[in-house]
């Protein structure tokens, strides 16, 4: 995860994916963006890294820890990025419904 701008810039925050949907993605990180901040999310699938432009919509600290729950939405993604996400979500939905 990379955040841009003059406030809270970060070029390499590591995250754990908590959930993903057609509207956005939930992450956990120790290096959160600010709500409303543009975020470049890098997702590695096999040997290919995909960059997705997202927007931070939710940042909540987990209790007294140094970890934060972060919600990013896909509203800043390009049509090509949205098509990639559609393909990934279709695969995940198929995988989840297979016994």
N, C-alpha and C positions, 0 to 999 in steps of 0.2 A: 504494500500500500504506500502510495506517495501522495503527499499533500503539497499543494502549490500556494503561492501568495506570500505576503510579507508577515502574516500572523501564523505562527505555529507550523512553519514549513518542515517537512520531513521526507527524505528521499528513500527510506527503507524501513518501514514499520512492518513487523511480522504479525500475522493474524491467524486465528483459527476460525474456520467457517462453522457457524452454528446452525444456520438454515439458509435456504435459497428458494426464491419463488420468481414468478414472472414479473413481480413489481420491484424486487430488490433482493438484498442479501444481508444477513445478520452475521456479524463477526465479533470476535473477542480479541482484544489487543491491550498491551500496556502502553501503547503510543497512539492515543486517539486523536482524530481530527476534531475540529470545531464544528458544531451544528451549522449547516449552510455552506461549509467549505467544499470546494471541488476536490475530488480524490481520484487518482489514477490507481486502479486495482489491477494487479498483475496476477493472472491465474495460469499455473503451469499444468498442462495436460500432456502426459507422456513427455516428449522432448520439445514441445512447442509452448511458448509463453504468449499469452494473449493479454493485451492491455485494454482495459475498459474504463471509460470516463463515467464517473458516478458522482453523486451528491450526498453528503452526510446529512441525514435527516434526524438521527437520534444518537445521543451519546449519554450513557448512564454508567456511573461508577458502580462496581460490584462490591457492596458493603464497604468494609474498611481496607479492601485490597488495592493493589495498584493496577487492577484489570478493569477494562471498560467494555460494556456491550455497545456495539456500534451498528447502526442501521444505515445502509447505503441504498439509494434507489437508482434505477437505470435511466432516469429521465435525460441524462446528458449523453447517453450512448449514441453512436452513429447507427445508421440502418444496418451496416455490416456487422457491427458489434451486437446489435439486437438479434440478427439472424444467427450468429454464433451462439448466443444465449438460448435462443429457441431450440436449437439443435441439442445443446447440452441438457436442457430441462426435459426435452422429449426422451432422451436416453435415460435420465435419472428417473423419470416417471415410469418408464417401461421396466426399469430395473427394480423399482420399489413394488410394482404389481406382480412380478414374477415370483411364484412360490419356491 
